[in-house]
Amino acid sequence: MIYGAKFWNDRDRCYYRQDNNPTEQLLKKREEEGWLESCGPTAAVNCLAALGYNLKILCPGPYLPQPEEILMDFFNDPRNYDELEKIRADVLNAHLGNRIPQFYPHAVKQVFGAIGVFVWVSGYVKTISYLKHGWTLQLCIVDPGHYIAAVAYDDESSEIIYNDPWPAGVGGNGFNQRLNIAEFDRNVKKFAIIYKEQKYAD
């Protein structure tokens, strides 16, 4: 049986990729080394989309900004630094805000009205217990340093189902990839951002 967020298997609705947004295009065209920077905001958006959040950003004109780009902007907008420093003051001047996991709950609430919780995760069993609730988890891969969106759990194969915002890193298809226990223990950092359905945010 597969336990997952409401739209975990709806590619059109809940899969976002990081390599097609304005920040990445700007860095790429400037030939910045390590230009892939927005995996965190994109993973967060994947998590929220799987839960059914409305992520549409409206402008006065017809242009529809990509939601992960707006979330990226929030992290690195100096007008938000005072708020972010209250969460974790030791890192803001040294790192981009989108790299700091503790900032995500505040950011998604401000941008999307969503609820997220930063937690330290003791292991695989605890991680899958969150997925069995129908929640989603933003996880961080150690090598390469990279955020992914865990959206479901397959208890027959004992695998986490996740969306990778960088499809080129997983053979070209980042949607509904699989993560087993051994790989989780070897290559996933021991924290997560848990995202819950809209009813918890109201």
N, C-alpha and C positions, 0 to 999 in steps of 0.2 A: 504494500500500500504506500502511496505517496502522500505525505502531509505537506501542505504548502500554503502560501499566501493565495488569496482569491484568484489572482491573475498570473500565477507563476508560470503558466505554460502558454501565455498569449504573447507571442513575439512582437506583434504589431503594437501592442499596448504598452508592454513593459520592458522592451529592450532598447537601451540607449548606448551609443558608442562614443568614446571620447575623441577619436581622431578626426571628427568632422565638425568640431565646434570652433568658434572664432579664436579663442585663446591658443589652441593647438596649431591652428593655421598660421597665426601670427608668429609663434615661436619657430615653426617649421620653416617659414619663408625667410626668417632672419637667420636660419641655419644654426639655431641654438642647440648645443649638445644636450642630449637628454630632454628633448622638447616635449615628451609626453608628460604632462603635468597635472591633468585634470581627472585622473582616475578616481580620486576621492569623491568630488562632487558628482561625477557620473555614476559611480557605484551607489551613492546615496539616492540619486534620482531613480535608478533601477529598483532599489528597495521600495521606495515610495510608490512607484508606478505599479509594482506587483500587488501592493495593498489596495490600490484603487484611488489614490489621491488624485485630485485635479491639479495638474502641473502646468496648465496653460498660462502663459504670461501674456497679458494683453497690452498693446501699445495704442496710442490714439489713431495711428494708421494701421494698415493691414499686416505689417511685419509681425511675425511671431518669434520672439527670441527663444533659443533653446534653454530649457529650464536648468540644465547643469551649468550653463554659462552664467546665469543670474546667480546661482548659488556660489560659483567661483568668485564672482564679483563681491558678494557679501563678505567672504573671508578676507579679502584683500582691499576692502574699502576703508581708508583711514578713519572715516566717520564712525566705524564700528569698533575701533581698537580699544576704546575705554571699556566697552562691554566685554570684549574678549579677554582683556587683561584680568578682569575679575574672576574669570574661569581658570585661567592658567597664565600667570604673569611671567613665568620664567622663559618662555619660548618665543613670544610674539616678535621681538626685534631680530631674532636669529633665524626664523623659519617662516615660510609662507603659511598663511592661516589654514589653507586647505590641507596641509600635511598634518595638522594637529587633531587627533581623534576626539579629544574632549570638547572641541569647539562645535562639533556637528549637531548635537541636540539643540543648542541655542540657535544655530544657523537655520536649520530646517523649520524650526518654529517661527522664526522671523520671516522667512521667505515664503514658506508654503503652509504655515499654520499646522505643521505636522508635529508628531511627538516622537522623540528619540531619547534613548538612555545609554550613556556610556557605562560599560561594565568590564571588569576583569573576568576572564573566562578561564576556569580551571582545566577544562579539557573537552574532549569530543562529546561525551555524554551530556554535559551541561549545554553545550551548543545546540545539539539536536533537540533538547527539551524546549528551547525557545522556538525552533522551527515547527515543532509539533503543536504549538499554540496558534500557529498561523501567522506568526510574526516573521519579519525579515531581519537579516543581520549583515551589517557591513563589516567584512573581515579584511585583514591585512596580510598579504603574502610576504614572507621574509625575503625570498630571492626569486624574482626581483622585488624590491620594495614596491608594493602595488596593492591597491584596494579592489575588492570584488564584492558582489552582492549575492549572499546566500538567500535563496527564495523558497526552498523546499527540501524535504528529506525523503529518500526512498528507503523504507525499512526492509525491503526484500534484498536489496544489494548493499545495504548499510553505507549509502553514499549521500553526501550533501549535493544538492543541485544548485548551481550558482550561475550568475551571469557575469561575464568578464567584459568590462568596458573597452578593453584593448583586444579586438578580435585577432589581430596579427600575431599576438603573443601565444595564441592557442590554436594555430592552424587555420585562421581565417573565420572561424565561427565562434563568437563569444557567448552565444545563447545556450542556456541549459547544459553547461559543462558539468562534469562530475568530479567530486573530491572524496577520496576514501579516507579511512581512519589513519592509515600509515602516513599518507601525504599531509593530512591535517596536523598530526603530531610533529612531523618533520619540518613543516614549512609554513605554518600559520602562527602569527603572533598571538599572545594570550590575552587579547582584549577584543571587544566588539562594540559596535553601536547597534542597539536593538531599535527597530522601528515597529510601531504598533498602528493598528487601524485608526481611522478617523474618530471612531466613537471614544477612544481614550483621550483624544485631544479636545473634545468638546466640553 
